[in-house]
């Protein structure tokens, strides 16, 4: 079912609420990037043991596997903006305590592991709720533009500003880096607090189901599992989402294979013969392509439509991976640049499509299931890339990575954006009906 508002003129401003939301997400992402640099440094300061570093790394990444699906249930039970704010507020004192203990040289390994795990769980809740929040801030017709603005800003910070901040954090020391993280998390909580509550219900012509009274909301484990099952059943019944999830998972698998082995291919004595500085400049081609695409994605989607972009975007990404196997710096640079362009347009189309077609009361759970599946292959991509490079050669990593999206596109039927509306008998101007069940009535109001 498609929500109302798709024909909203996309030339209108996204508005102050969206900018506040963007500020919160960007400051949170920037803090996360610095945090992921500082924590390994803290682990090394406590122990030079490889096992210790591995345990800390596991504590940082394990919350994604454990907390993503429950985070979807939480984001559907309560207003996503409230969930984001409280989750950000929970991790704030945890990081502050970690920073204070590190500064006093009293941080033990197990204290670091426990706090890193809890911070990771809270951060996962923030990420899942963020994509649930965006459809409540802008009309459906402006979702592609809003997602393009948000993702291009995130890419700019992650790929261009992030490395520079990484050096700054290393110079400050891990404790000083965590102090910067605390300051950025404070900005996140502050920006989310400025979002007026009325925007959450007024941003769509379609009324958002109100939350169930606090006394009537069941919080037993059985009810939570039941709500999660409702979202998973909806996801399983949406063949278009399953196809998109498969395409995204294959792309993420290939991306992890390529990015893991690209330094071995590019840096001397690798085939490209670049220095460390040259390799860093090569990677900026990826960021520049994504940032430039962010400025034109809205116009591209308006001209071509969601369907063709979602159908042909993934195979084009496979062609970009294939180009990395050519032992030529210009060709690899163009391949990375093209990947940045295509991936940005494709990601914005897919995210906006999910936000426009998944009913709001179910969005958190369905989107969490989608992300859990598509991101779960990334560690396996790194593993497969390493095995291929050691057995068949580095070039075969890129050839295999490029072939996978092409094979998936040939075997899988293309996603059809109109399938949801046709199956439900709804049109774009018809209001969506809330799903039945307790979780459908308990909703109050990306990534």
HELIX and SHEET records of a PDB file:
HELIX    1   1 UNK A   16  UNK A   46  1                                  31    
HELIX    2   2 UNK A   50  UNK A   77  1                                  28    
HELIX    3   3 UNK A   80  UNK A  103  1                                  24    
HELIX    4   4 UNK A  109  UNK A  134  1                                  26    
HELIX    5   5 UNK A  140  UNK A  142  5                                   3    
HELIX    6   6 UNK A  143  UNK A  155  1                                  13    
HELIX    7   7 UNK A  156  UNK A  161  3                                   6    
HELIX    8   8 UNK A  162  UNK A  172  1                                  11    
HELIX    9   9 UNK A  174  UNK A  194  1                                  21    
HELIX   10  10 UNK A  199  UNK A  202  1                                   4    
HELIX   11  11 UNK A  214  UNK A  216  5                                   3    
HELIX   12  12 UNK A  221  UNK A  237  1                                  17    
HELIX   13  13 UNK A  239  UNK A  266  1                                  28    
HELIX   14  14 UNK A  276  UNK A  304  1                                  29    
HELIX   15  15 UNK A  306  UNK A  323  1                                  18    
HELIX   16  16 UNK A  329  UNK A  357  1                                  29    
HELIX   17  17 UNK A  360  UNK A  362  5                                   3    
HELIX   18  18 UNK A  363  UNK A  375  1                                  13    
HELIX   19  19 UNK A  378  UNK A  391  1                                  14    
HELIX   20  20 UNK A  394  UNK A  411  1                                  18    
HELIX   21  21 UNK A  419  UNK A  424  1                                   6    
HELIX   22  22 UNK A  438  UNK A  441  1                                   4    
END                                                                             
